[in-house]
Amino acid sequence: MSTQTVPASSTSSAPAPRWAVWAAHATTWAVLPSGLWRIALVLGHPAGYTDEGFADFRSPGAKVWMLALSVVCECVAFLTIGLVRPWGEVVPRWIPWLGGRAVRPMAAVVPAALGAVALTVLWADVPRWWTYSHHDMTDTGSLVVGILYQPLVLWGPLTGAVTVSYHRRRRPRGRCVRSA
């Protein structure tokens, strides 16, 4: 009698736990306040800046940058939802050349994990916002902007937790097959 390991199918996995679904959706909500604040700047509202401080945000280049940053951040946060939805396991059929193919787990886990680490490091200093001088902002503006940016601290850790959940659900599991 011999025993061999046969990998289980990597395209079907258990559904994501409820906490992971909530965490994945929370990433989009964590990014939203700062994005809306930047959009207010794009639309010409000083959003807490003094007249002198707001001057840098009036150029077309600055407006394009802030709008693009807001959209890209929200789209990247939205990708976390793919770690708890079927389109994170099988590429949707409407996507050219790739539609219908299984997503290799590590093709999602590695970029998501690297992103989680990068986001955690990038936003780690945000809680200290009020310890820095903001001479180009009003006192109220500094308070409000600080509050709007605080949720970004959660983006990396939430993405990391959802990534670990995805990896645990999608990792190949061996099963024992006995042959006589």
C-alpha positions as CSV (number, residue, x, y, z in Angstrom):
1,M,0.0,0.0,0.0
2,S,1.5,3.4,-1.0
3,T,0.4,6.9,-0.3
4,Q,0.8,9.9,-2.6
5,T,-0.2,13.5,-2.3
6,V,-2.7,14.9,-4.8
7,P,-3.2,18.6,-4.8
8,A,-6.7,19.8,-4.4
9,S,-8.2,22.1,-7.1
10,S,-6.9,25.6,-6.8
11,T,-9.9,27.2,-8.5
12,S,-12.5,26.3,-5.9
13,S,-12.1,27.4,-2.3
14,A,-14.3,27.9,0.7
15,P,-16.1,31.2,0.8
16,A,-14.4,34.1,2.5
17,P,-15.1,34.5,6.2
18,R,-17.5,37.4,7.0
19,W,-14.8,39.4,8.8
20,A,-12.6,39.2,5.6
21,V,-15.5,40.5,3.5
22,W,-16.1,43.4,5.9
23,A,-12.3,44.1,6.0
24,A,-12.1,44.1,2.2
25,H,-14.9,46.6,1.9
26,A,-13.5,48.7,4.7
27,T,-10.4,49.3,2.6
28,T,-12.5,51.3,0.1
29,W,-14.1,53.3,2.9
30,A,-10.7,54.0,4.6
31,V,-9.4,55.6,1.4
32,L,-12.6,57.6,0.6
33,P,-12.3,60.6,3.0
34,S,-8.9,61.7,1.9
35,G,-9.9,61.2,-1.8
36,L,-13.0,63.4,-1.3
37,W,-10.9,66.0,0.4
38,R,-8.5,66.1,-2.6
39,I,-11.5,66.3,-5.0
40,A,-12.7,69.4,-3.1
41,L,-9.3,70.9,-3.8
42,V,-9.6,70.1,-7.5
43,L,-13.0,71.8,-7.5
44,G,-11.5,75.0,-6.2
45,H,-12.4,74.7,-2.5
46,P,-9.4,75.6,-0.3
47,A,-10.4,72.7,2.1
48,G,-8.5,74.0,5.1
49,Y,-5.6,75.8,3.3
50,T,-4.9,79.5,3.7
51,D,-5.0,81.6,0.5
52,E,-1.2,81.4,0.2
53,G,-1.1,77.6,0.9
54,F,-3.9,76.9,-1.6
55,A,-2.1,78.7,-4.4
56,D,0.0,75.6,-5.2
57,F,-3.2,73.6,-5.9
58,R,-4.7,75.9,-8.5
59,S,-2.5,74.8,-11.4
60,P,-4.0,72.3,-13.9
61,G,-1.1,69.9,-13.2
62,A,-1.8,69.9,-9.5
63,K,-5.5,69.3,-10.2
64,V,-4.8,66.4,-12.5
65,W,-2.4,64.9,-10.0
66,M,-4.8,65.1,-7.1
67,L,-7.7,63.7,-9.1
68,A,-5.6,60.9,-10.5
69,L,-4.2,60.1,-7.1
70,S,-7.8,59.9,-5.6
71,V,-9.0,57.7,-8.4
72,V,-6.0,55.4,-8.4
73,C,-6.1,55.0,-4.6
74,E,-9.8,54.1,-4.6
75,C,-9.2,51.6,-7.5
76,V,-6.3,49.9,-5.7
77,A,-8.4,49.7,-2.5
78,F,-11.2,48.2,-4.6
79,L,-8.9,45.4,-5.8
80,T,-8.9,44.1,-2.2
81,I,-12.5,43.1,-2.7
82,G,-11.3,40.7,-5.3
83,L,-9.6,38.7,-2.5
84,V,-13.1,37.8,-1.2
85,R,-15.1,37.6,-4.4
86,P,-15.2,35.0,-7.2
87,W,-13.4,37.4,-9.6
88,G,-10.4,37.0,-7.4
89,E,-10.3,33.3,-8.2
90,V,-11.4,33.2,-11.8
91,V,-10.8,36.2,-14.2
92,P,-14.2,37.5,-15.4
93,R,-15.0,36.3,-18.9
94,W,-15.4,39.9,-20.3
95,I,-11.7,40.6,-19.8
96,P,-9.9,40.0,-23.1
97,W,-7.3,37.2,-23.4
98,L,-7.6,36.2,-19.7
99,G,-11.3,35.8,-19.2
100,G,-12.3,32.5,-17.7
101,R,-8.8,31.5,-16.5
102,A,-8.1,30.6,-12.9
103,V,-6.1,33.2,-10.9
104,R,-3.0,31.6,-9.5
105,P,-3.2,32.2,-5.8
106,M,0.4,33.6,-5.6
107,A,-0.3,36.0,-8.5
108,A,-2.8,37.7,-6.1
109,V,-1.1,37.0,-2.8
110,V,2.4,38.4,-3.6
111,P,1.3,41.8,-4.9
112,A,-1.4,42.1,-2.2
113,A,1.1,41.3,0.5
114,L,3.7,43.7,-0.9
115,G,1.1,46.4,-1.2
116,A,-0.1,45.8,2.4
117,V,3.4,46.2,3.7
118,A,4.0,49.3,1.5
119,L,0.7,50.9,2.6
120,T,1.4,50.2,6.2
121,V,4.8,51.8,6.0
122,L,3.6,54.7,3.9
123,W,0.7,55.7,6.2
124,A,2.3,54.7,9.6
125,D,3.2,58.4,10.4
126,V,-0.3,59.7,9.8
127,P,-1.3,59.5,13.5
128,R,1.4,62.1,14.3
129,W,-0.2,64.6,11.8
130,W,-0.9,67.1,14.5
131,T,2.7,67.1,15.8
132,Y,3.9,68.7,12.6
133,S,3.7,72.4,11.7
134,H,1.1,73.2,9.0
135,H,1.8,76.9,8.4
136,D,0.0,76.8,5.1
137,M,-3.3,75.6,6.7
138,T,-5.8,77.1,9.1
139,D,-6.1,75.5,12.6
140,T,-9.5,74.1,11.7
141,G,-8.2,72.9,8.3
142,S,-5.3,71.1,10.0
143,L,-7.7,69.4,12.4
144,V,-10.1,68.4,9.6
145,V,-7.4,67.1,7.2
146,G,-5.8,65.2,10.0
147,I,-9.1,63.5,10.8
148,L,-9.8,62.7,7.1
149,Y,-6.4,61.1,6.6
150,Q,-6.5,59.0,9.8
151,P,-8.4,56.1,8.2
152,L,-5.5,55.5,5.8
153,V,-3.6,54.0,8.7
154,L,-6.0,51.0,8.4
155,W,-5.6,50.5,4.7
156,G,-2.4,48.4,4.9
157,P,-3.3,46.2,7.9
158,L,-6.8,45.5,6.5
159,T,-5.3,44.6,3.1
160,G,-2.8,42.4,4.9
161,A,-5.5,40.6,6.9
162,V,-7.6,40.0,3.8
163,T,-4.6,38.7,2.0
164,V,-3.8,36.2,4.7
165,S,-7.4,35.0,4.6
166,Y,-7.2,34.6,0.8
167,H,-4.0,32.7,1.0
168,R,-5.4,30.3,3.7
169,R,-8.5,29.6,1.6
170,R,-6.6,29.3,-1.7
171,R,-3.4,27.4,-0.7
172,P,-3.2,23.9,-2.2
173,R,-4.2,21.3,0.2
174,G,-2.9,17.7,-0.2
175,R,-5.1,14.7,0.5
176,C,-4.0,11.2,1.0
177,V,-4.8,8.7,-1.7
178,R,-4.2,5.0,-1.0
179,S,-3.6,2.6,-3.7
180,A,-3.5,-1.2,-3.2
